[in-house]
Amino acid sequence: MATADDAERQTAGRGGVPAPEAADLQAFAVQLRRMNAEINRMVHGFAHRKGLHATDVQALAAILDAEEPMTPGRLKEHLGLTSGAVTACVDRLERAGHVTRVRESSDRRVVHLYYAADAKTAARTYFRPLAQAAGSALARFEGAELAVALRFLTALNEELALRDASGRP
């Protein structure tokens, strides 16, 4: 017989949609950890091959994915590093030819960070197997399924960002 707790669990999702079962959450957690481990393995391999730190590769990804030119200050916030650590990271990336610093013409105090074209090409070459794996996986699904998967990943990232901003673990 169903209890009040069972009914509450079934409607705990948004809009009265049943909440996922614990087993479903576990299955998602396992797959997300596996994917994270595989991507980290590739990131560490790229970092090692290029003489960089894994954090440097995270910085490159942040610069690449930024909707507007990245600044050292925004990079500091994104990576959760100190000013000194970001300066050292950007210095390494610049010396290695991965990024360029460009001073804003209207305000010379503002520095924008850009991913160097040659370095971007090298990264694309190295990470091509990841792109191919993603393409193969995408081909297994219909457009509507992919839209749901993208919505889930977007919502998960938003939830994680909210927890980070609030200082909650």
C-alpha positions as CSV (number, residue, x, y, z in Angstrom):
1,M,0.0,0.0,0.0
2,A,1.3,3.5,-0.9
3,T,2.2,5.8,1.9
4,A,2.2,9.6,2.0
5,D,6.0,9.5,1.7
6,D,5.7,7.4,-1.5
7,A,3.2,9.9,-2.9
8,E,5.5,12.8,-2.0
9,R,8.5,11.2,-3.6
10,Q,6.5,10.5,-6.8
11,T,5.5,14.2,-7.1
12,A,8.7,15.8,-5.8
13,G,9.9,16.6,-9.3
14,R,9.0,20.0,-10.9
15,G,5.5,20.5,-12.1
16,G,4.2,17.4,-10.4
17,V,6.4,15.2,-12.6
18,P,7.5,12.1,-10.6
19,A,11.0,12.5,-9.1
20,P,13.6,10.0,-10.4
21,E,14.1,6.9,-8.3
22,A,17.3,6.6,-6.4
23,A,18.5,3.8,-8.8
24,D,18.0,6.2,-11.7
25,L,20.1,8.9,-9.9
26,Q,22.8,6.3,-9.2
27,A,22.9,5.3,-12.8
28,F,23.2,8.9,-13.9
29,A,25.9,9.5,-11.3
30,V,27.9,6.5,-12.5
31,Q,27.7,7.5,-16.1
32,L,28.6,11.2,-15.4
33,R,31.6,10.0,-13.4
34,R,32.8,7.7,-16.1
35,M,32.4,10.5,-18.7
36,N,34.3,12.9,-16.5
37,A,37.1,10.4,-15.9
38,E,37.5,9.8,-19.7
39,I,37.5,13.5,-20.5
40,N,40.0,14.1,-17.6
41,R,42.2,11.4,-19.0
42,M,42.3,13.2,-22.3
43,V,42.9,16.6,-20.7
44,H,45.8,15.3,-18.6
45,G,47.3,13.7,-21.7
46,F,47.0,16.9,-23.7
47,A,48.5,18.9,-20.7
48,H,51.4,16.4,-20.4
49,R,52.1,16.4,-24.1
50,K,52.1,20.3,-24.2
51,G,54.0,20.8,-21.0
52,L,51.0,22.3,-19.3
53,H,49.1,21.8,-16.0
54,A,45.6,20.4,-16.1
55,T,44.4,23.8,-14.8
56,D,46.0,25.4,-17.9
57,V,43.8,23.2,-20.1
58,Q,40.7,24.3,-18.0
59,A,41.7,27.9,-18.7
60,L,42.0,27.2,-22.4
61,A,38.5,25.7,-22.4
62,A,37.2,28.7,-20.5
63,I,38.7,31.1,-23.0
64,L,37.4,29.1,-25.9
65,D,33.9,28.8,-24.5
66,A,33.5,32.4,-23.3
67,E,30.7,34.3,-25.0
68,E,32.8,37.5,-24.9
69,P,36.6,38.1,-24.7
70,M,37.9,36.5,-21.5
71,T,39.7,38.7,-19.0
72,P,42.2,37.5,-16.3
73,G,39.6,38.6,-13.6
74,R,36.8,36.5,-15.1
75,L,39.2,33.6,-15.6
76,K,40.1,33.9,-11.9
77,E,36.4,33.7,-10.9
78,H,35.7,30.8,-13.4
79,L,38.6,28.7,-12.2
80,G,38.4,29.7,-8.5
81,L,42.1,30.6,-8.4
82,T,44.0,33.4,-6.8
83,S,45.2,36.4,-8.8
84,G,48.7,35.1,-8.6
85,A,47.8,31.6,-9.8
86,V,45.9,33.0,-12.8
87,T,48.8,35.3,-13.7
88,A,51.1,32.2,-13.6
89,C,48.7,30.2,-15.7
90,V,48.3,32.9,-18.3
91,D,52.1,33.4,-18.4
92,R,52.6,29.7,-19.0
93,L,49.9,29.6,-21.7
94,E,51.3,32.7,-23.4
95,R,54.9,31.4,-23.3
96,A,53.7,28.1,-24.8
97,G,51.9,30.0,-27.6
98,H,48.4,29.0,-26.6
99,V,47.0,32.4,-25.8
100,T,47.7,36.0,-26.5
101,R,47.0,39.0,-24.3
102,V,45.5,42.0,-26.0
103,R,45.0,45.3,-24.3
104,E,41.7,47.0,-24.9
105,S,42.2,50.1,-27.1
106,S,39.8,52.3,-25.2
107,D,41.0,51.3,-21.7
108,R,44.6,50.0,-21.7
109,R,44.1,48.6,-18.2
110,V,41.7,45.9,-19.6
111,V,43.4,42.8,-20.9
112,H,41.6,40.3,-23.1
113,L,42.8,36.7,-23.5
114,Y,42.5,35.0,-26.9
115,Y,43.2,31.4,-27.8
116,A,45.9,31.5,-30.5
117,A,44.8,30.1,-33.8
118,D,47.7,27.6,-34.2
119,A,47.2,26.3,-30.7
120,K,43.4,25.9,-31.3
121,T,44.2,23.8,-34.4
122,A,46.6,21.6,-32.3
123,A,44.0,21.2,-29.6
124,R,41.3,20.3,-32.2
125,T,43.7,17.6,-33.7
126,Y,44.4,16.2,-30.2
127,F,40.8,16.1,-29.1
128,R,39.4,14.9,-32.5
129,P,38.8,11.4,-31.0
130,L,36.5,13.0,-28.4
131,A,34.7,14.9,-31.1
132,Q,34.3,11.7,-33.1
133,A,33.0,9.8,-30.1
134,A,30.5,12.5,-29.4
135,G,29.4,12.5,-33.1
136,S,29.0,8.7,-33.0
137,A,27.0,8.9,-29.8
138,L,24.8,11.8,-31.2
139,A,24.1,9.7,-34.3
140,R,22.4,7.1,-32.1
141,F,19.6,9.5,-31.0
142,E,16.8,11.4,-32.6
143,G,16.6,15.2,-32.5
144,A,13.9,15.2,-29.8
145,E,16.0,12.9,-27.6
146,L,19.1,15.1,-28.1
147,A,17.1,18.2,-27.1
148,V,16.1,16.5,-23.9
149,A,19.7,15.4,-23.2
150,L,20.9,18.9,-23.8
151,R,18.2,20.4,-21.6
152,F,19.3,17.9,-18.8
153,L,23.0,18.8,-19.1
154,T,22.1,22.6,-19.2
155,A,19.9,22.2,-16.1
156,L,22.5,20.2,-14.3
157,N,25.2,22.8,-15.0
158,E,22.8,25.5,-13.8
159,E,22.1,23.6,-10.6
160,L,25.8,23.1,-10.0
161,A,26.6,26.7,-10.6
162,L,23.8,27.8,-8.1
163,R,25.4,25.5,-5.4
164,D,28.8,26.9,-6.1
165,A,27.6,30.5,-6.0
166,S,25.8,29.8,-2.7
167,G,28.9,28.2,-1.1
168,R,27.0,25.0,-0.6
169,P,28.9,21.7,-1.4
